[in-house]
């Protein structure tokens, strides 16, 4: 099980996404602590992404290309 977070802020690419990140690795695009919202522990990023979409249905949610590449779709 790994801990995942979602970025409170939209990504800087201009697409309006809030990225899900895994805390198991060092990620070069990890948001600052004050912009992290815990999604808890999950066996894989798909579960964390699903939880993020349920918790924040108004947000566009995607996995980070660097630390959650299996969930990065955009």
PDB file of N, CA, C and O in Angstrom, chain B, residues numbered from 101:
ATOM      1  N   UNK B 101       0.844  -1.175   0.000  1.00  0.00           N
ATOM      2  CA  UNK B 101       0.000   0.000   0.000  1.00  0.00           C
ATOM      3  C   UNK B 101       0.892   1.242   0.000  1.00  0.00           C
ATOM      4  O   UNK B 101       1.921   1.294   0.673  1.00  0.00           O
ATOM      5  N   UNK B 102       0.470   2.217  -0.761  1.00  0.00           N
ATOM      6  CA  UNK B 102       1.221   3.459  -0.876  1.00  0.00           C
ATOM      7  C   UNK B 102       0.307   4.636  -0.595  1.00  0.00           C
ATOM      8  O   UNK B 102      -0.897   4.579  -0.844  1.00  0.00           O
ATOM      9  N   UNK B 103       0.893   5.704  -0.073  1.00  0.00           N
ATOM     10  CA  UNK B 103       0.110   6.902   0.201  1.00  0.00           C
ATOM     11  C   UNK B 103       0.051   7.772  -1.047  1.00  0.00           C
ATOM     12  O   UNK B 103       1.041   7.939  -1.759  1.00  0.00           O
ATOM     13  N   UNK B 104      -1.133   8.320  -1.291  1.00  0.00           N
ATOM     14  CA  UNK B 104      -1.352   9.195  -2.436  1.00  0.00           C
ATOM     15  C   UNK B 104      -1.926  10.521  -1.958  1.00  0.00           C
ATOM     16  O   UNK B 104      -2.606  10.595  -0.935  1.00  0.00           O
ATOM     17  N   UNK B 105      -1.636  11.563  -2.723  1.00  0.00           N
ATOM     18  CA  UNK B 105      -2.190  12.889  -2.453  1.00  0.00           C
ATOM     19  C   UNK B 105      -2.739  13.458  -3.763  1.00  0.00           C
ATOM     20  O   UNK B 105      -2.432  12.971  -4.851  1.00  0.00           O
ATOM     21  N   UNK B 106      -3.555  14.496  -3.628  1.00  0.00           N
ATOM     22  CA  UNK B 106      -4.006  15.242  -4.803  1.00  0.00           C
ATOM     23  C   UNK B 106      -3.603  16.701  -4.588  1.00  0.00           C
ATOM     24  O   UNK B 106      -3.628  17.212  -3.468  1.00  0.00           O
ATOM     25  N   UNK B 107      -3.241  17.340  -5.659  1.00  0.00           N
ATOM     26  CA  UNK B 107      -2.838  18.743  -5.617  1.00  0.00           C
ATOM     27  C   UNK B 107      -4.084  19.622  -5.560  1.00  0.00           C
ATOM     28  O   UNK B 107      -4.971  19.499  -6.405  1.00  0.00           O
ATOM     29  N   UNK B 108      -4.154  20.512  -4.564  1.00  0.00           N
ATOM     30  CA  UNK B 108      -5.268  21.461  -4.441  1.00  0.00           C
ATOM     31  C   UNK B 108      -5.317  22.405  -5.630  1.00  0.00           C
ATOM     32  O   UNK B 108      -6.388  22.837  -6.055  1.00  0.00           O
ATOM     33  N   UNK B 109      -4.142  22.717  -6.160  1.00  0.00           N
ATOM     34  CA  UNK B 109      -4.048  23.674  -7.267  1.00  0.00           C
ATOM     35  C   UNK B 109      -4.087  22.943  -8.606  1.00  0.00           C
ATOM     36  O   UNK B 109      -3.634  21.804  -8.724  1.00  0.00           O
ATOM     37  N   UNK B 110      -4.628  23.609  -9.592  1.00  0.00           N
ATOM     38  CA  UNK B 110      -4.607  23.070 -10.948  1.00  0.00           C
ATOM     39  C   UNK B 110      -3.174  23.047 -11.458  1.00  0.00           C
ATOM     40  O   UNK B 110      -2.348  23.868 -11.058  1.00  0.00           O
ATOM     41  N   UNK B 111      -2.886  22.099 -12.344  1.00  0.00           N
ATOM     42  CA  UNK B 111      -1.525  22.032 -12.885  1.00  0.00           C
ATOM     43  C   UNK B 111      -1.217  23.260 -13.729  1.00  0.00           C
ATOM     44  O   UNK B 111      -2.119  24.004 -14.115  1.00  0.00           O
ATOM     45  N   UNK B 112       0.041  23.459 -14.005  1.00  0.00           N
ATOM     46  CA  UNK B 112       0.483  24.676 -14.696  1.00  0.00           C
ATOM     47  C   UNK B 112       0.377  24.593 -16.217  1.00  0.00           C
ATOM     48  O   UNK B 112       0.715  25.555 -16.907  1.00  0.00           O
ATOM     49  N   UNK B 113      -0.085  23.467 -16.750  1.00  0.00           N
ATOM     50  CA  UNK B 113      -0.158  23.324 -18.208  1.00  0.00           C
ATOM     51  C   UNK B 113      -1.339  24.062 -18.822  1.00  0.00           C
ATOM     52  O   UNK B 113      -1.423  24.213 -20.041  1.00  0.00           O
ATOM     53  N   UNK B 114      -2.253  24.521 -17.968  1.00  0.00           N
ATOM     54  CA  UNK B 114      -3.399  25.258 -18.478  1.00  0.00           C
ATOM     55  C   UNK B 114      -4.605  24.386 -18.793  1.00  0.00           C
ATOM     56  O   UNK B 114      -5.611  24.892 -19.289  1.00  0.00           O
ATOM     57  N   UNK B 115      -4.529  23.092 -18.517  1.00  0.00           N
ATOM     58  CA  UNK B 115      -5.650  22.193 -18.802  1.00  0.00           C
ATOM     59  C   UNK B 115      -6.624  22.085 -17.635  1.00  0.00           C
ATOM     60  O   UNK B 115      -7.690  21.485 -17.774  1.00  0.00           O
ATOM     61  N   UNK B 116      -6.271  22.654 -16.494  1.00  0.00           N
ATOM     62  CA  UNK B 116      -7.172  22.676 -15.354  1.00  0.00           C
ATOM     63  C   UNK B 116      -7.242  21.405 -14.539  1.00  0.00           C
ATOM     64  O   UNK B 116      -8.213  21.191 -13.814  1.00  0.00           O
ATOM     65  N   UNK B 117      -6.235  20.557 -14.641  1.00  0.00           N
ATOM     66  CA  UNK B 117      -6.248  19.287 -13.921  1.00  0.00           C
ATOM     67  C   UNK B 117      -5.635  19.403 -12.535  1.00  0.00           C
ATOM     68  O   UNK B 117      -4.728  20.200 -12.294  1.00  0.00           O
ATOM     69  N   UNK B 118      -6.159  18.586 -11.636  1.00  0.00           N
ATOM     70  CA  UNK B 118      -5.587  18.411 -10.307  1.00  0.00           C
ATOM     71  C   UNK B 118      -4.932  17.028 -10.340  1.00  0.00           C
ATOM     72  O   UNK B 118      -5.609  16.022 -10.550  1.00  0.00           O
ATOM     73  N   UNK B 119      -3.631  16.982 -10.136  1.00  0.00           N
ATOM     74  CA  UNK B 119      -2.900  15.723 -10.293  1.00  0.00           C
ATOM     75  C   UNK B 119      -2.825  14.917  -9.004  1.00  0.00           C
ATOM     76  O   UNK B 119      -2.655  15.456  -7.910  1.00  0.00           O
ATOM     77  N   UNK B 120      -2.961  13.599  -9.176  1.00  0.00           N
ATOM     78  CA  UNK B 120      -2.777  12.642  -8.086  1.00  0.00           C
ATOM     79  C   UNK B 120      -1.316  12.210  -8.104  1.00  0.00           C
ATOM     80  O   UNK B 120      -0.776  11.855  -9.152  1.00  0.00           O
ATOM     81  N   UNK B 121      -0.683  12.243  -6.934  1.00  0.00           N
ATOM     82  CA  UNK B 121       0.732  11.890  -6.799  1.00  0.00           C
ATOM     83  C   UNK B 121       0.906  10.770  -5.787  1.00  0.00           C
ATOM     84  O   UNK B 121       0.143  10.658  -4.828  1.00  0.00           O
ATOM     85  N   UNK B 122       1.913   9.950  -6.010  1.00  0.00           N
ATOM     86  CA  UNK B 122       2.299   8.902  -5.071  1.00  0.00           C
ATOM     87  C   UNK B 122       3.442   9.415  -4.205  1.00  0.00           C
ATOM     88  O   UNK B 122       4.400   9.999  -4.711  1.00  0.00           O
ATOM     89  N   UNK B 123       3.334   9.194  -2.901  1.00  0.00           N
ATOM     90  CA  UNK B 123       4.404   9.618  -1.996  1.00  0.00           C
ATOM     91  C   UNK B 123       5.487   8.559  -1.846  1.00  0.00           C
ATOM     92  O   UNK B 123       6.409   8.735  -1.051  1.00  0.00           O
ATOM     93  N   UNK B 124       5.394   7.469  -2.588  1.00  0.00           N
ATOM     94  CA  UNK B 124       6.395   6.402  -2.455  1.00  0.00           C
ATOM     95  C   UNK B 124       7.712   6.729  -3.156  1.00  0.00           C
ATOM     96  O   UNK B 124       8.739   6.121  -2.856  1.00  0.00           O
ATOM     97  N   UNK B 125       7.689   7.680  -4.081  1.00  0.00           N
ATOM     98  CA  UNK B 125       8.897   8.051  -4.808  1.00  0.00           C
ATOM     99  C   UNK B 125       9.107   9.560  -4.727  1.00  0.00           C
ATOM    100  O   UNK B 125       8.199  10.305  -4.358  1.00  0.00           O
ATOM    101  N   UNK B 126      10.286   9.989  -5.068  1.00  0.00           N
ATOM    102  CA  UNK B 126      10.552  11.430  -5.168  1.00  0.00           C
ATOM    103  C   UNK B 126      10.045  11.861  -6.542  1.00  0.00           C
ATOM    104  O   UNK B 126      10.448  11.310  -7.567  1.00  0.00           O
ATOM    105  N   UNK B 127       9.169  12.841  -6.548  1.00  0.00           N
ATOM    106  CA  UNK B 127       8.563  13.300  -7.796  1.00  0.00           C
ATOM    107  C   UNK B 127       8.989  14.733  -8.057  1.00  0.00           C
ATOM    108  O   UNK B 127       8.910  15.588  -7.175  1.00  0.00           O
ATOM    109  N   UNK B 128       9.436  14.985  -9.261  1.00  0.00           N
ATOM    110  CA  UNK B 128       9.901  16.338  -9.587  1.00  0.00           C
ATOM    111  C   UNK B 128       8.762  17.340  -9.729  1.00  0.00           C
ATOM    112  O   UNK B 128       9.008  18.544  -9.793  1.00  0.00           O
ATOM    113  N   UNK B 129       7.518  16.864  -9.780  1.00  0.00           N
ATOM    114  CA  UNK B 129       6.402  17.809  -9.875  1.00  0.00           C
ATOM    115  C   UNK B 129       5.468  17.724  -8.658  1.00  0.00           C
ATOM    116  O   UNK B 129       4.294  18.084  -8.737  1.00  0.00           O
ATOM    117  N   UNK B 130       6.012  17.244  -7.540  1.00  0.00           N
ATOM    118  CA  UNK B 130       5.229  17.156  -6.303  1.00  0.00           C
ATOM    119  C   UNK B 130       4.841  18.562  -5.843  1.00  0.00           C
ATOM    120  O   UNK B 130       5.693  19.449  -5.791  1.00  0.00           O
ATOM    121  N   UNK B 131       3.568  18.775  -5.511  1.00  0.00           N
ATOM    122  CA  UNK B 131       3.171  20.100  -5.025  1.00  0.00           C
ATOM    123  C   UNK B 131       3.729  20.376  -3.629  1.00  0.00           C
ATOM    124  O   UNK B 131       4.073  19.453  -2.890  1.00  0.00           O
ATOM    125  N   UNK B 132       3.810  21.643  -3.289  1.00  0.00           N
ATOM    126  CA  UNK B 132       4.224  22.031  -1.946  1.00  0.00           C
ATOM    127  C   UNK B 132       3.256  21.431  -0.930  1.00  0.00           C
ATOM    128  O   UNK B 132       2.095  21.177  -1.251  1.00  0.00           O
ATOM    129  N   UNK B 133       3.730  21.207   0.285  1.00  0.00           N
ATOM    130  CA  UNK B 133       2.928  20.592   1.352  1.00  0.00           C
ATOM    131  C   UNK B 133       1.579  21.281   1.534  1.00  0.00           C
ATOM    132  O   UNK B 133       0.564  20.610   1.723  1.00  0.00           O
ATOM    133  N   UNK B 134       1.557  22.602   1.478  1.00  0.00           N
ATOM    134  CA  UNK B 134       0.302  23.325   1.719  1.00  0.00           C
ATOM    135  C   UNK B 134      -0.730  23.104   0.614  1.00  0.00           C
ATOM    136  O   UNK B 134      -1.901  23.443   0.788  1.00  0.00           O
ATOM    137  N   UNK B 135      -0.312  22.542  -0.515  1.00  0.00           N
ATOM    138  CA  UNK B 135      -1.231  22.261  -1.627  1.00  0.00           C
ATOM    139  C   UNK B 135      -1.576  20.788  -1.758  1.00  0.00           C
ATOM    140  O   UNK B 135      -2.231  20.387  -2.720  1.00  0.00           O
ATOM    141  N   UNK B 136      -1.141  19.976  -0.797  1.00  0.00           N
ATOM    142  CA  UNK B 136      -1.402  18.539  -0.838  1.00  0.00           C
ATOM    143  C   UNK B 136      -2.614  18.180   0.020  1.00  0.00           C
ATOM    144  O   UNK B 136      -2.747  18.638   1.155  1.00  0.00           O
ATOM    145  N   UNK B 137      -3.495  17.351  -0.546  1.00  0.00           N
ATOM    146  CA  UNK B 137      -4.621  16.790   0.189  1.00  0.00           C
ATOM    147  C   UNK B 137      -4.437  15.277   0.175  1.00  0.00           C
ATOM    148  O   UNK B 137      -4.317  14.679  -0.894  1.00  0.00           O
ATOM    149  N   UNK B 138      -4.416  14.665   1.327  1.00  0.00           N
ATOM    150  CA  UNK B 138      -4.206  13.220   1.412  1.00  0.00           C
ATOM    151  C   UNK B 138      -5.404  12.460   0.851  1.00  0.00           C
ATOM    152  O   UNK B 138      -6.558  12.805   1.106  1.00  0.00           O
ATOM    153  N   UNK B 139      -5.102  11.424   0.088  1.00  0.00           N
ATOM    154  CA  UNK B 139      -6.118  10.483  -0.387  1.00  0.00           C
ATOM    155  C   UNK B 139      -6.000   9.156   0.353  1.00  0.00           C
ATOM    156  O   UNK B 139      -6.737   8.212   0.071  1.00  0.00           O
ATOM    157  N   UNK B 140      -5.073   9.091   1.296  1.00  0.00           N
ATOM    158  CA  UNK B 140      -4.885   7.876   2.074  1.00  0.00           C
ATOM    159  C   UNK B 140      -3.995   6.865   1.365  1.00  0.00           C
ATOM    160  O   UNK B 140      -3.270   7.199   0.428  1.00  0.00           O
ATOM    161  N   UNK B 141      -4.065   5.627   1.829  1.00  0.00           N
ATOM    162  CA  UNK B 141      -3.230   4.552   1.307  1.00  0.00           C
ATOM    163  C   UNK B 141      -4.033   3.684   0.348  1.00  0.00           C
ATOM    164  O   UNK B 141      -5.180   3.324   0.616  1.00  0.00           O
ATOM    165  N   UNK B 142      -3.401   3.356  -0.777  1.00  0.00           N
ATOM    166  CA  UNK B 142      -4.047   2.556  -1.826  1.00  0.00           C
ATOM    167  C   UNK B 142      -3.038   1.561  -2.392  1.00  0.00           C
ATOM    168  O   UNK B 142      -1.830   1.799  -2.365  1.00  0.00           O
ATOM    169  N   UNK B 143      -3.542   0.462  -2.897  1.00  0.00           N
ATOM    170  CA  UNK B 143      -2.685  -0.558  -3.507  1.00  0.00           C
ATOM    171  C   UNK B 143      -2.146  -0.106  -4.858  1.00  0.00           C
ATOM    172  O   UNK B 143      -1.079  -0.547  -5.283  1.00  0.00           O
ATOM    173  N   UNK B 144      -2.886   0.776  -5.535  1.00  0.00           N
ATOM    174  CA  UNK B 144      -2.459   1.251  -6.852  1.00  0.00           C
ATOM    175  C   UNK B 144      -3.079   2.620  -7.128  1.00  0.00           C
ATOM    176  O   UNK B 144      -4.010   3.042  -6.443  1.00  0.00           O
ATOM    177  N   UNK B 145      -2.558   3.292  -8.125  1.00  0.00           N
ATOM    178  CA  UNK B 145      -3.004   4.657  -8.420  1.00  0.00           C
ATOM    179  C   UNK B 145      -4.443   4.705  -8.913  1.00  0.00           C
ATOM    180  O   UNK B 145      -5.121   5.714  -8.718  1.00  0.00           O
ATOM    181  N   UNK B 146      -4.928   3.638  -9.549  1.00  0.00           N
ATOM    182  CA  UNK B 146      -6.298   3.643 -10.053  1.00  0.00           C
ATOM    183  C   UNK B 146      -7.300   3.825  -8.917  1.00  0.00           C
ATOM    184  O   UNK B 146      -8.294   4.537  -9.065  1.00  0.00           O
ATOM    185  N   UNK B 147      -7.036   3.186  -7.796  1.00  0.00           N
ATOM    186  CA  UNK B 147      -7.907   3.314  -6.633  1.00  0.00           C
ATOM    187  C   UNK B 147      -7.860   4.743  -6.076  1.00  0.00           C
ATOM    188  O   UNK B 147      -8.897   5.309  -5.729  1.00  0.00           O
ATOM    189  N   UNK B 148      -6.672   5.316  -5.995  1.00  0.00           N
ATOM    190  CA  UNK B 148      -6.516   6.689  -5.508  1.00  0.00           C
ATOM    191  C   UNK B 148      -7.200   7.673  -6.456  1.00  0.00           C
ATOM    192  O   UNK B 148      -7.853   8.615  -6.006  1.00  0.00           O
ATOM    193  N   UNK B 149      -7.055   7.464  -7.741  1.00  0.00           N
ATOM    194  CA  UNK B 149      -7.685   8.322  -8.740  1.00  0.00           C
ATOM    195  C   UNK B 149      -9.210   8.238  -8.633  1.00  0.00           C
ATOM    196  O   UNK B 149      -9.900   9.254  -8.720  1.00  0.00           O
ATOM    197  N   UNK B 150      -9.720   7.042  -8.447  1.00  0.00           N
ATOM    198  CA  UNK B 150     -11.160   6.849  -8.289  1.00  0.00           C
ATOM    199  C   UNK B 150     -11.668   7.598  -7.061  1.00  0.00           C
ATOM    200  O   UNK B 150     -12.695   8.274  -7.127  1.00  0.00           O
ATOM    201  N   UNK B 151     -10.959   7.482  -5.946  1.00  0.00           N
ATOM    202  CA  UNK B 151     -11.358   8.183  -4.728  1.00  0.00           C
ATOM    203  C   UNK B 151     -11.338   9.695  -4.939  1.00  0.00           C
ATOM    204  O   UNK B 151     -12.246  10.396  -4.493  1.00  0.00           O
ATOM    205  N   UNK B 152     -10.306  10.199  -5.619  1.00  0.00           N
ATOM    206  CA  UNK B 152     -10.210  11.639  -5.878  1.00  0.00           C
ATOM    207  C   UNK B 152     -11.396  12.123  -6.708  1.00  0.00           C
ATOM    208  O   UNK B 152     -11.935  13.199  -6.447  1.00  0.00           O
ATOM    209  N   UNK B 153     -11.805  11.343  -7.697  1.00  0.00           N
ATOM    210  CA  UNK B 153     -12.940  11.731  -8.544  1.00  0.00           C
ATOM    211  C   UNK B 153     -14.239  11.725  -7.741  1.00  0.00           C
ATOM    212  O   UNK B 153     -15.113  12.559  -7.976  1.00  0.00           O
ATOM    213  N   UNK B 154     -14.373  10.795  -6.799  1.00  0.00           N
ATOM    214  CA  UNK B 154     -15.560  10.766  -5.944  1.00  0.00           C
ATOM    215  C   UNK B 154     -15.583  11.930  -4.961  1.00  0.00           C
ATOM    216  O   UNK B 154     -16.631  12.533  -4.727  1.00  0.00           O
ATOM    217  N   UNK B 155     -14.422  12.243  -4.388  1.00  0.00           N
ATOM    218  CA  UNK B 155     -14.319  13.327  -3.401  1.00  0.00           C
ATOM    219  C   UNK B 155     -14.447  14.709  -4.024  1.00  0.00           C
ATOM    220  O   UNK B 155     -15.008  15.622  -3.418  1.00  0.00           O
ATOM    221  N   UNK B 156     -13.926  14.856  -5.233  1.00  0.00           N
ATOM    222  CA  UNK B 156     -13.890  16.160  -5.903  1.00  0.00           C
ATOM    223  C   UNK B 156     -14.486  16.053  -7.314  1.00  0.00           C
ATOM    224  O   UNK B 156     -13.769  16.212  -8.302  1.00  0.00           O
ATOM    225  N   UNK B 157     -15.787  15.784  -7.410  1.00  0.00           N
ATOM    226  CA  UNK B 157     -16.400  15.564  -8.737  1.00  0.00           C
ATOM    227  C   UNK B 157     -16.347  16.789  -9.650  1.00  0.00           C
ATOM    228  O   UNK B 157     -16.472  16.657 -10.868  1.00  0.00           O
ATOM    229  N   UNK B 158     -16.166  17.962  -9.082  1.00  0.00           N
ATOM    230  CA  UNK B 158     -16.117  19.186  -9.885  1.00  0.00           C
ATOM    231  C   UNK B 158     -14.732  19.419 -10.496  1.00  0.00           C
ATOM    232  O   UNK B 158     -14.578  20.283 -11.359  1.00  0.00           O
ATOM    233  N   UNK B 159     -13.728  18.659 -10.059  1.00  0.00           N
ATOM    234  CA  UNK B 159     -12.356  18.825 -10.553  1.00  0.00           C
ATOM    235  C   UNK B 159     -12.055  17.863 -11.697  1.00  0.00           C
ATOM    236  O   UNK B 159     -12.566  16.743 -11.727  1.00  0.00           O
ATOM    237  N   UNK B 160     -11.225  18.303 -12.633  1.00  0.00           N
ATOM    238  CA  UNK B 160     -10.612  17.397 -13.604  1.00  0.00           C
ATOM    239  C   UNK B 160      -9.447  16.745 -12.866  1.00  0.00           C
ATOM    240  O   UNK B 160      -8.589  17.447 -12.330  1.00  0.00           O
ATOM    241  N   UNK B 161      -9.404  15.420 -12.829  1.00  0.00           N
ATOM    242  CA  UNK B 161      -8.394  14.694 -12.061  1.00  0.00           C
ATOM    243  C   UNK B 161      -7.613  13.769 -12.995  1.00  0.00           C
ATOM    244  O   UNK B 161      -8.191  13.101 -13.852  1.00  0.00           O
ATOM    245  N   UNK B 162      -6.302  13.741 -12.818  1.00  0.00           N
ATOM    246  CA  UNK B 162      -5.442  12.869 -13.617  1.00  0.00           C
ATOM    247  C   UNK B 162      -4.258  12.451 -12.761  1.00  0.00           C
ATOM    248  O   UNK B 162      -3.926  13.112 -11.777  1.00  0.00           O
ATOM    249  N   UNK B 163      -3.632  11.361 -13.138  1.00  0.00           N
ATOM    250  CA  UNK B 163      -2.432  10.909 -12.440  1.00  0.00           C
ATOM    251  C   UNK B 163      -1.206  11.661 -12.932  1.00  0.00           C
ATOM    252  O   UNK B 163      -1.151  12.094 -14.083  1.00  0.00           O
ATOM    253  N   UNK B 164      -0.235  11.811 -12.061  1.00  0.00           N
ATOM    254  CA  UNK B 164       1.025  12.466 -12.419  1.00  0.00           C
ATOM    255  C   UNK B 164       1.803  11.586 -13.404  1.00  0.00           C
ATOM    256  O   UNK B 164       1.906  10.375 -13.212  1.00  0.00           O
ATOM    257  N   UNK B 165       2.335  12.187 -14.434  1.00  0.00           N
ATOM    258  CA  UNK B 165       3.110  11.457 -15.447  1.00  0.00           C
ATOM    259  C   UNK B 165       4.401  10.874 -14.860  1.00  0.00           C
ATOM    260  O   UNK B 165       4.942   9.908 -15.398  1.00  0.00           O
ATOM    261  N   UNK B 166       4.894  11.453 -13.763  1.00  0.00           N
ATOM    262  CA  UNK B 166       6.175  11.029 -13.218  1.00  0.00           C
ATOM    263  C   UNK B 166       6.043   9.968 -12.114  1.00  0.00           C
ATOM    264  O   UNK B 166       6.755   8.963 -12.137  1.00  0.00           O
ATOM    265  N   UNK B 167       5.145  10.183 -11.156  1.00  0.00           N
ATOM    266  CA  UNK B 167       5.073   9.261 -10.027  1.00  0.00           C
ATOM    267  C   UNK B 167       3.824   8.368 -10.055  1.00  0.00           C
ATOM    268  O   UNK B 167       3.714   7.453  -9.239  1.00  0.00           O
ATOM    269  N   UNK B 168       2.898   8.609 -10.960  1.00  0.00           N
ATOM    270  CA  UNK B 168       1.719   7.754 -11.126  1.00  0.00           C
ATOM    271  C   UNK B 168       1.433   7.583 -12.619  1.00  0.00           C
ATOM    272  O   UNK B 168       0.322   7.864 -13.068  1.00  0.00           O
ATOM    273  N   UNK B 169       2.423   7.124 -13.392  1.00  0.00           N
ATOM    274  CA  UNK B 169       2.296   7.087 -14.844  1.00  0.00           C
ATOM    275  C   UNK B 169       1.186   6.152 -15.351  1.00  0.00           C
ATOM    276  O   UNK B 169       0.644   6.368 -16.436  1.00  0.00           O
ATOM    277  N   UNK B 170       0.848   5.121 -14.576  1.00  0.00           N
ATOM    278  CA  UNK B 170      -0.219   4.211 -15.000  1.00  0.00           C
ATOM    279  C   UNK B 170      -1.589   4.886 -14.966  1.00  0.00           C
ATOM    280  O   UNK B 170      -2.546   4.362 -15.535  1.00  0.00           O
ATOM    281  N   UNK B 171      -1.695   6.027 -14.315  1.00  0.00           N
ATOM    282  CA  UNK B 171      -2.953   6.760 -14.217  1.00  0.00           C
ATOM    283  C   UNK B 171      -2.921   8.081 -14.958  1.00  0.00           C
ATOM    284  O   UNK B 171      -3.877   8.854 -14.895  1.00  0.00           O
ATOM    285  N   UNK B 172      -1.843   8.342 -15.650  1.00  0.00           N
ATOM    286  CA  UNK B 172      -1.720   9.593 -16.418  1.00  0.00           C
ATOM    287  C   UNK B 172      -2.346   9.369 -17.790  1.00  0.00           C
ATOM    288  O   UNK B 172      -1.895   8.522 -18.561  1.00  0.00           O
ATOM    289  N   UNK B 173      -3.393  10.142 -18.083  1.00  0.00           N
ATOM    290  CA  UNK B 173      -4.117   9.921 -19.343  1.00  0.00           C
ATOM    291  C   UNK B 173      -4.114  11.127 -20.272  1.00  0.00           C
ATOM    292  O   UNK B 173      -4.477  11.009 -21.443  1.00  0.00           O
ATOM    293  N   UNK B 174      -3.707  12.286 -19.762  1.00  0.00           N
ATOM    294  CA  UNK B 174      -3.835  13.490 -20.605  1.00  0.00           C
ATOM    295  C   UNK B 174      -2.487  14.043 -20.966  1.00  0.00           C
ATOM    296  O   UNK B 174      -2.400  15.050 -21.667  1.00  0.00           O
TER     297      UNK B 174
END
